[in-house]
């Protein structure tokens, strides 16, 4: 099993400490890891052999369950074409400052400017809801 980049980096830090020198750069750790993965020669591999500790994974995890290490990401939902067109039309016809809308909506004014100019064609339903909330607040205040 090939060691992880973290393991290689830790081994390089230990080696540097033994040699009394500064830590090796991250690029060196990446080079050593690449060499180990692909069976290539690297001057530091022999010195690291005893320092790299193999990852220990409990047996029950490896055999009984599949463990996903994927990061959980929120699924993006977009407004309907009609809703998007409504917001774009409102932003384009809005006579006030987009900075004020952005402050109320909790987004960057550059995002609203990009929507207004047409350089940004899509935005999430969450962004739509924020802009609608700001729109309602501004229409009530006017």
C-alpha positions as a Markdown table, in Angstrom:
| # | Residue | x | y | z |
|---|---|---|---|---|
| 1 | Unk | 0.0 | 0.0 | 0.0 |
| 2 | Unk | 1.4 | 3.4 | -1.0 |
| 3 | Unk | 1.7 | 5.9 | 1.9 |
| 4 | Unk | -0.4 | 9.0 | 1.8 |
| 5 | Unk | 1.1 | 12.5 | 1.2 |
| 6 | Unk | 0.6 | 13.2 | 4.9 |
| 7 | Unk | 2.6 | 10.1 | 5.9 |
| 8 | Unk | 5.4 | 11.0 | 3.4 |
| 9 | Unk | 5.5 | 14.6 | 4.6 |
| 10 | Unk | 5.7 | 13.4 | 8.3 |
| 11 | Unk | 8.5 | 11.0 | 7.4 |
| 12 | Unk | 10.4 | 13.8 | 5.7 |
| 13 | Unk | 10.0 | 16.0 | 8.7 |
| 14 | Unk | 11.4 | 13.3 | 10.9 |
| 15 | Unk | 14.3 | 12.8 | 8.5 |
| 16 | Unk | 15.0 | 16.5 | 8.4 |
| 17 | Unk | 15.1 | 16.6 | 12.2 |
| 18 | Unk | 17.5 | 13.6 | 12.3 |
| 19 | Unk | 19.8 | 15.3 | 9.8 |
| 20 | Unk | 19.5 | 18.6 | 11.7 |
| 21 | Unk | 18.3 | 20.5 | 8.7 |
| 22 | Unk | 15.1 | 22.6 | 7.9 |
| 23 | Unk | 12.0 | 20.8 | 6.8 |
| 24 | Unk | 11.7 | 19.5 | 3.2 |
| 25 | Unk | 9.4 | 21.5 | 0.9 |
| 26 | Unk | 5.9 | 20.2 | 0.0 |
| 27 | Unk | 7.0 | 19.7 | -3.6 |
| 28 | Unk | 9.7 | 17.3 | -2.4 |
| 29 | Unk | 7.0 | 15.3 | -0.5 |
| 30 | Unk | 4.9 | 15.2 | -3.7 |
| 31 | Unk | 7.9 | 14.0 | -5.7 |
| 32 | Unk | 8.7 | 11.2 | -3.3 |
| 33 | Unk | 5.1 | 10.1 | -3.2 |
| 34 | Unk | 4.9 | 10.1 | -7.0 |
| 35 | Unk | 8.1 | 8.0 | -7.1 |
| 36 | Unk | 6.8 | 5.6 | -4.6 |
| 37 | Unk | 3.4 | 5.2 | -6.5 |
| 38 | Unk | 5.1 | 4.7 | -9.8 |
| 39 | Unk | 8.1 | 2.6 | -8.8 |
| 40 | Unk | 10.6 | 5.3 | -9.7 |
| 41 | Unk | 13.9 | 6.1 | -8.1 |
| 42 | Unk | 14.3 | 9.1 | -5.8 |
| 43 | Unk | 17.3 | 9.8 | -3.6 |
| 44 | Unk | 15.2 | 10.1 | -0.4 |
| 45 | Unk | 13.2 | 6.9 | -0.8 |
| 46 | Unk | 15.8 | 4.6 | 0.8 |
| 47 | Unk | 16.2 | 7.0 | 3.8 |
| 48 | Unk | 12.5 | 7.1 | 4.3 |
| 49 | Unk | 11.7 | 3.4 | 4.2 |
| 50 | Unk | 11.9 | 2.9 | 8.0 |
| 51 | Unk | 10.3 | 6.2 | 8.8 |
| 52 | Unk | 7.0 | 5.8 | 6.8 |
| 53 | Unk | 4.4 | 4.2 | 8.9 |
| 54 | Unk | 1.8 | 2.2 | 7.1 |
| 55 | Unk | -1.8 | 3.4 | 7.7 |
| 56 | Unk | -3.6 | 1.2 | 10.1 |
| 57 | Unk | -7.3 | 0.7 | 9.4 |
| 58 | Unk | -9.5 | -1.3 | 11.8 |
| 59 | Unk | -10.4 | -4.7 | 10.3 |
| 60 | Unk | -14.2 | -4.2 | 10.8 |
| 61 | Unk | -14.2 | -1.1 | 8.6 |
| 62 | Unk | -12.3 | -2.6 | 5.8 |
| 63 | Unk | -14.4 | -5.8 | 5.6 |
| 64 | Unk | -17.8 | -5.1 | 6.9 |
| 65 | Unk | -18.7 | -1.6 | 5.8 |
| 66 | Unk | -17.9 | 0.6 | 2.8 |
| 67 | Unk | -16.7 | 4.0 | 4.1 |
| 68 | Unk | -17.1 | 7.0 | 1.8 |
| 69 | Unk | -14.6 | 9.7 | 2.3 |
| 70 | Unk | -16.4 | 12.0 | -0.2 |
| 71 | Unk | -17.3 | 15.4 | 1.2 |
| 72 | Unk | -21.0 | 16.0 | 1.6 |
| 73 | Unk | -22.1 | 18.8 | -0.7 |
| 74 | Unk | -25.4 | 20.5 | -0.7 |
| 75 | Unk | -27.2 | 19.9 | -4.0 |
| 76 | Unk | -27.8 | 23.1 | -5.9 |
| 77 | Unk | -31.3 | 24.0 | -6.9 |
| 78 | Unk | -32.0 | 26.7 | -9.4 |
| 79 | Unk | -35.1 | 28.9 | -9.9 |
| 80 | Unk | -37.4 | 28.3 | -12.8 |
| 81 | Unk | -36.7 | 30.3 | -16.0 |
| 82 | Unk | -39.7 | 32.5 | -15.2 |
| 83 | Unk | -38.5 | 33.3 | -11.7 |
| 84 | Unk | -35.0 | 34.0 | -13.0 |
| 85 | Unk | -36.3 | 36.3 | -15.8 |
| 86 | Unk | -38.4 | 38.2 | -13.2 |
| 87 | Unk | -35.4 | 38.9 | -11.0 |
| 88 | Unk | -33.2 | 39.9 | -14.0 |
| 89 | Unk | -35.9 | 42.3 | -15.2 |
| 90 | Unk | -36.4 | 43.8 | -11.8 |
| 91 | Unk | -32.6 | 44.3 | -11.3 |
| 92 | Unk | -32.3 | 45.9 | -14.7 |
| 93 | Unk | -35.2 | 48.3 | -14.0 |
| 94 | Unk | -34.2 | 49.0 | -10.4 |
| 95 | Unk | -33.3 | 52.7 | -10.2 |
| 96 | Unk | -31.6 | 52.6 | -6.7 |
| 97 | Unk | -28.1 | 51.4 | -5.8 |
| 98 | Unk | -27.4 | 47.8 | -6.2 |
| 99 | Unk | -25.0 | 48.1 | -3.2 |
| 100 | Unk | -28.1 | 48.6 | -1.0 |
| 101 | Unk | -29.9 | 45.6 | -2.5 |
| 102 | Unk | -26.8 | 43.5 | -2.0 |
| 103 | Unk | -26.4 | 44.6 | 1.6 |
| 104 | Unk | -30.0 | 43.6 | 2.4 |
| 105 | Unk | -29.8 | 40.4 | 0.4 |
| 106 | Unk | -26.5 | 39.4 | 2.0 |
| 107 | Unk | -24.5 | 39.0 | -1.2 |
| 108 | Unk | -21.9 | 40.8 | -3.2 |
| 109 | Unk | -23.0 | 43.8 | -5.3 |
| 110 | Unk | -20.7 | 42.4 | -8.1 |
| 111 | Unk | -23.0 | 39.4 | -8.3 |
| 112 | Unk | -26.0 | 41.6 | -8.9 |
| 113 | Unk | -24.0 | 43.7 | -11.4 |
| 114 | Unk | -23.1 | 40.6 | -13.3 |
| 115 | Unk | -26.8 | 39.5 | -13.3 |
| 116 | Unk | -27.8 | 42.9 | -14.5 |
| 117 | Unk | -25.2 | 43.1 | -17.3 |
| 118 | Unk | -25.9 | 39.5 | -18.4 |
| 119 | Unk | -22.4 | 38.1 | -17.7 |
| 120 | Unk | -23.9 | 35.8 | -15.1 |
| 121 | Unk | -26.8 | 33.8 | -16.5 |
| 122 | Unk | -27.6 | 31.5 | -13.6 |
| 123 | Unk | -28.0 | 31.8 | -9.9 |
| 124 | Unk | -29.2 | 29.4 | -7.2 |
| 125 | Unk | -32.7 | 29.3 | -5.7 |
| 126 | Unk | -31.1 | 30.4 | -2.4 |
| 127 | Unk | -29.8 | 33.6 | -4.1 |
| 128 | Unk | -33.2 | 34.1 | -5.8 |
| 129 | Unk | -34.9 | 34.0 | -2.3 |
| 130 | Unk | -32.4 | 36.4 | -0.9 |
| 131 | Unk | -32.9 | 38.9 | -3.7 |
| 132 | Unk | -36.7 | 38.5 | -3.5 |
| 133 | Unk | -36.5 | 39.3 | 0.3 |
| 134 | Unk | -34.5 | 42.4 | -0.4 |
| 135 | Unk | -36.9 | 43.4 | -3.2 |
| 136 | Unk | -39.9 | 43.1 | -0.9 |
| 137 | Unk | -38.1 | 45.1 | 1.8 |
| 138 | Unk | -37.2 | 47.9 | -0.6 |
| 139 | Unk | -40.7 | 48.0 | -2.2 |
| 140 | Unk | -42.3 | 48.3 | 1.3 |
| 141 | Unk | -39.8 | 51.1 | 2.3 |
| 142 | Unk | -40.5 | 53.1 | -0.9 |
